Amino acid sequence: IGTGRLPELSYLEQIYALLSDLVAQYLPQDIAVRYVYGGSLNENNVASITHIPQVDGFLIGHSSLDFQKFKNMISLCV
């Protein structure tokens, strides 16, 4: 978090799939688990992460401090 670099999307997909599988294996099915991504998000990469099926939302840090950038990021996700 905070490196300014986004991991390869294929790597993120593998990690979130693994997390999802582990949670399904060890927690009862009636427990809802939400997954967020909290890495270095910006206007250039946020839309690509929305395509990872397990990612339910984002923890947006520095990019949220600039209202216009934050607004643009939200519009790219809906």
C-alpha positions as CSV (number, residue, x, y, z in Angstrom):
1,I,0.0,0.0,0.0
2,G,1.3,3.4,-0.9
3,T,4.0,2.3,-3.3
4,G,2.4,4.0,-6.3
5,R,2.6,0.7,-8.2
6,L,-0.3,-1.7,-9.0
7,P,0.5,-5.4,-9.1
8,E,-0.3,-7.3,-12.3
9,L,-4.1,-7.9,-12.6
10,S,-3.5,-11.6,-13.0
11,Y,-1.7,-11.7,-9.7
12,L,-4.5,-9.8,-8.0
13,E,-7.1,-12.1,-9.5
14,Q,-5.2,-15.1,-8.1
15,I,-4.9,-13.6,-4.6
16,Y,-8.5,-12.7,-4.4
17,A,-9.6,-16.1,-5.7
18,L,-7.4,-17.7,-3.1
19,L,-8.8,-15.6,-0.3
20,S,-12.3,-16.3,-1.4
21,D,-11.6,-20.1,-1.5
22,L,-10.1,-20.0,2.0
23,V,-12.9,-18.1,3.5
24,A,-15.5,-20.4,1.9
25,Q,-13.5,-23.4,3.2
26,Y,-13.2,-22.2,6.8
27,L,-16.3,-20.0,7.5
28,P,-19.9,-20.9,7.5
29,Q,-21.8,-20.0,4.3
30,D,-24.1,-17.7,6.1
31,I,-21.3,-15.3,6.9
32,A,-21.0,-12.5,4.3
33,V,-17.4,-11.5,3.6
34,R,-16.6,-8.4,1.5
35,Y,-13.3,-7.8,-0.1
36,V,-11.8,-4.4,-0.8
37,Y,-8.6,-3.4,-2.6
38,G,-6.5,-0.8,-0.9
39,G,-3.4,-0.4,-3.0
40,S,-2.3,2.5,-5.1
41,L,-5.5,3.4,-6.9
42,N,-5.9,6.3,-9.3
43,E,-7.9,7.3,-12.3
44,N,-5.7,5.2,-14.6
45,N,-6.1,1.9,-12.9
46,V,-9.3,1.8,-10.8
47,A,-11.6,0.6,-13.6
48,S,-9.4,-2.4,-14.4
49,I,-9.7,-3.7,-10.8
50,T,-13.5,-3.5,-10.9
51,H,-13.3,-6.5,-13.3
52,I,-11.9,-8.8,-10.5
53,P,-15.1,-10.6,-9.4
54,Q,-14.2,-10.9,-5.7
55,V,-13.4,-7.2,-5.3
56,D,-16.4,-5.5,-3.7
57,G,-14.9,-2.1,-3.1
58,F,-11.9,0.1,-2.6
59,L,-10.0,1.8,0.2
60,I,-8.9,4.9,-1.6
61,G,-6.2,6.9,0.1
62,H,-4.2,9.8,-1.4
63,S,-6.3,10.0,-4.6
64,S,-9.4,10.8,-2.5
65,L,-7.8,14.1,-1.4
66,D,-8.4,15.7,-4.7
67,F,-12.1,15.9,-5.2
68,Q,-12.0,16.0,-9.0
69,K,-9.8,12.9,-9.2
70,F,-12.0,11.1,-6.6
71,K,-15.1,12.0,-8.6
72,N,-13.6,10.7,-11.8
73,M,-12.6,7.5,-10.1
74,I,-16.1,6.9,-8.9
75,S,-17.6,7.6,-12.3
76,L,-15.2,5.0,-13.8
77,C,-16.5,2.4,-11.4
78,V,-20.2,2.8,-12.0
